[in-house]
């Protein structure tokens, strides 16, 4: 159990996974935290969407492979319904081709199913706080490995990026490469606060919810090209 001070209201979590044993394990881990509250469980994607609409949890911990409706479709349904609900997707490396689809559907991040408990807890808190969770090393691997899922990058960057300044484009490129704000600050020799401001401007100008969507857009627009 962490020594984190309890917040005014616990983060409300919906567990969506078709394996009861895994849901039980997640519930035990999360139940040990005073600021996290598992409010319901769903055994398939359809149930996950229905419970999200009815209960409005803060975060849905969403499995990718589920019956009736997979995690990608369920994520898209939740996002398209404009619910005040954020989705954190769980995946395994043998299924990681689905992750790009989940990110494009509007997920706020993804984790491997064997993630350490402390990382899972931290990720849920981060997503609930309005930020995205992107494991840079995993994200780079996915975008490189599944480059064929993205539009042909052999084009000039999309006109959608015209609103960005040159420095904001530089920052977006580094975000797309999986660097944290601190790492980008070192690369560009500016302060981390400055990078945070630039990232905020990029998200606002491009009407993106978080840096996960910024990464996907950077690849889709041709600004960043997947490695061969």
C-alpha positions in Angstrom: 0.0 0.0 0.0 1.3 3.5 -0.8 1.7 6.3 1.6 -0.1 8.7 -0.8 -2.5 11.0 1.0 -6.2 10.2 0.2 -7.8 12.7 -2.2 -11.2 14.3 -1.7 -12.8 11.6 -3.9 -11.3 8.3 -4.9 -10.6 7.6 -8.5 -13.5 5.4 -9.7 -12.4 2.5 -11.9 -14.2 0.0 -14.1 -12.4 -3.3 -14.8 -13.1 -4.7 -18.3 -11.6 -8.1 -18.9 -13.2 -11.4 -19.9 -11.0 -13.4 -17.4 -12.5 -13.3 -13.9 -9.2 -14.3 -12.3 -7.4 -11.3 -13.8 -10.2 -9.0 -12.7 -9.9 -10.4 -9.2 -6.2 -9.8 -9.2 -6.5 -6.2 -10.4 -9.3 -5.6 -7.8 -7.0 -6.9 -5.0 -4.1 -4.7 -6.1 -6.2 -1.5 -6.6 -8.3 -2.2 -3.5 -5.2 -1.7 -1.3 -5.0 2.0 -2.4 -7.2 4.4 -0.4 -7.6 6.8 -3.4 -8.7 4.1 -5.9 -12.1 2.5 -5.9 -13.2 -0.3 -8.3 -16.9 0.4 -8.8 -17.7 -2.4 -11.3 -16.5 -5.2 -13.5 -17.3 -6.0 -17.1 -16.7 -9.3 -18.8 -17.0 -8.1 -22.4 -16.8 -4.9 -24.5 -20.6 -4.4 -24.7 -21.0 -4.6 -21.0 -18.0 -2.2 -20.6 -19.7 0.4 -22.7 -23.0 0.0 -21.0 -21.5 0.3 -17.5 -19.4 3.3 -18.6 -22.6 5.1 -19.7 -24.5 4.2 -16.5 -21.8 4.6 -13.9 -19.4 7.2 -15.5 -16.2 5.8 -13.9 -13.1 8.0 -14.1 -11.0 5.3 -15.7 -11.8 2.1 -17.6 -9.1 -0.5 -17.4 -9.8 -2.1 -20.8 -8.6 -5.4 -22.1 -8.1 -5.7 -25.9 -9.5 -9.2 -26.6 -13.0 -9.6 -25.3 -16.2 -11.3 -26.6 -19.1 -9.5 -28.3 -17.1 -6.3 -28.6 -13.3 -6.0 -28.4 -11.5 -3.3 -26.5 -10.8 -1.1 -29.5 -14.4 -0.9 -30.5 -15.5 -0.4 -26.9 -12.9 2.4 -26.5 -14.2 4.1 -29.6 -17.8 3.8 -28.4 -16.9 5.4 -25.1 -14.9 8.2 -26.7 -17.5 8.9 -29.4 -20.2 9.1 -26.8 -18.2 12.0 -25.2 -18.4 10.4 -21.8 -16.2 12.0 -19.1 -14.5 8.6 -18.9 -10.8 7.9 -19.8 -9.7 4.5 -21.1 -6.4 2.8 -20.2 -5.9 -0.2 -22.4 -4.2 -3.5 -21.4 -2.3 -5.6 -23.9 0.1 -8.4 -24.3 3.0 -8.2 -26.8 1.6 -11.0 -28.9 -1.5 -8.8 -29.5 0.2 -5.4 -29.8 -1.0 -4.9 -33.3 -4.3 -3.8 -31.7 -2.7 -1.0 -29.7 -2.3 1.4 -32.5 -6.0 0.9 -33.2 -6.8 1.6 -29.6 -4.8 4.7 -29.5 -6.5 6.0 -32.7 -9.8 5.2 -31.1 -9.1 7.6 -28.3 -7.5 5.6 -25.5 -5.5 7.6 -23.0 -2.6 5.1 -23.0 -1.8 1.4 -22.7 0.1 -1.0 -20.5 1.3 -4.5 -20.8 -0.8 -7.0 -18.8 2.2 -8.0 -16.7 2.9 -4.5 -15.6 4.2 -4.2 -12.0 1.5 -3.2 -9.5 3.1 0.1 -8.7 3.2 1.1 -12.4 -0.4 0.1 -12.9 -1.5 2.3 -9.9 0.6 5.2 -11.1 -0.8 4.9 -14.6 -4.4 5.0 -13.4 -3.7 8.1 -11.3 -2.0 9.8 -14.2 -4.9 9.0 -16.6 -7.5 10.1 -14.1 -5.6 13.4 -13.7 -6.1 14.1 -17.4 -2.8 13.1 -18.8 -1.8 10.2 -21.0 0.3 7.2 -20.2 2.7 6.2 -23.0 5.6 3.8 -22.4 8.1 5.3 -24.9 10.0 2.1 -25.6 6.9 0.1 -26.2 5.3 2.9 -28.3 8.3 3.2 -30.6 8.4 -0.6 -31.1 4.7 -0.6 -32.0 4.9 2.3 -34.4 7.9 0.8 -36.1 6.6 -2.8 -36.2 3.1 -1.9 -37.4 4.0 1.0 -39.7 1.8 -0.5 -42.4 -1.2 0.3 -40.4 -0.5 4.0 -40.8 -0.9 6.1 -44.0 1.9 6.3 -46.5 4.4 8.7 -44.9 6.1 9.5 -48.2 4.2 12.7 -48.5 4.7 16.2 -47.2 3.3 16.9 -43.7 -0.4 17.5 -43.6 -1.8 21.0 -43.8 -3.3 20.3 -40.4 0.1 21.1 -39.0 0.3 24.6 -40.6 -1.0 26.2 -37.4 2.2 25.1 -35.5 5.3 27.2 -35.2 8.7 25.7 -36.2 9.5 25.1 -32.6 6.2 23.5 -31.9 6.8 21.1 -34.8 10.2 20.3 -33.4 8.5 19.5 -30.1 5.8 17.4 -31.7 8.5 15.4 -33.5 10.2 14.6 -30.2 6.9 13.7 -28.6 6.2 11.3 -31.4 9.6 9.7 -30.8 8.5 8.8 -27.3 10.5 11.4 -25.4 9.3 12.8 -22.1 9.2 16.6 -21.5 12.5 16.4 -19.6 14.2 14.5 -22.4 12.9 16.9 -25.0 14.1 19.8 -22.9 17.6 18.3 -23.0 17.5 17.7 -26.7 16.4 21.3 -27.5 18.4 22.9 -24.8 15.5 24.7 -23.1 13.7 24.3 -19.8 11.2 21.6 -19.1 8.6 24.3 -18.3 9.1 25.7 -21.8 8.5 22.3 -23.3 5.4 21.8 -21.3 4.1 25.1 -22.6 4.9 24.1 -26.2 3.1 20.7 -25.8 0.1 22.5 -24.5 0.0 24.8 -27.5 0.4 21.9 -29.9 -2.6 20.0 -28.3 -4.7 23.2 -28.3 -4.0 24.2 -31.9 -4.5 20.6 -33.2 -7.5 20.0 -31.0 -6.0 16.9 -29.5 -6.9 15.5 -26.1 -3.5 14.4 -25.0 0.0 13.5 -26.2 -1.1 10.0 -27.2 -3.2 11.5 -30.0 -0.4 13.8 -30.8 1.9 10.9 -31.5 -0.6 9.2 -33.8 -1.2 12.4 -35.7 2.5 13.0 -36.2 2.8 9.6 -37.9 -0.4 9.9 -39.8 0.4 13.3 -41.1 3.9 12.3 -42.4 5.7 14.6 -40.0 7.5 11.6 -38.5 8.2 8.5 -40.6 8.3 5.0 -39.1 11.7 3.3 -39.3 12.1 0.9 -42.2 
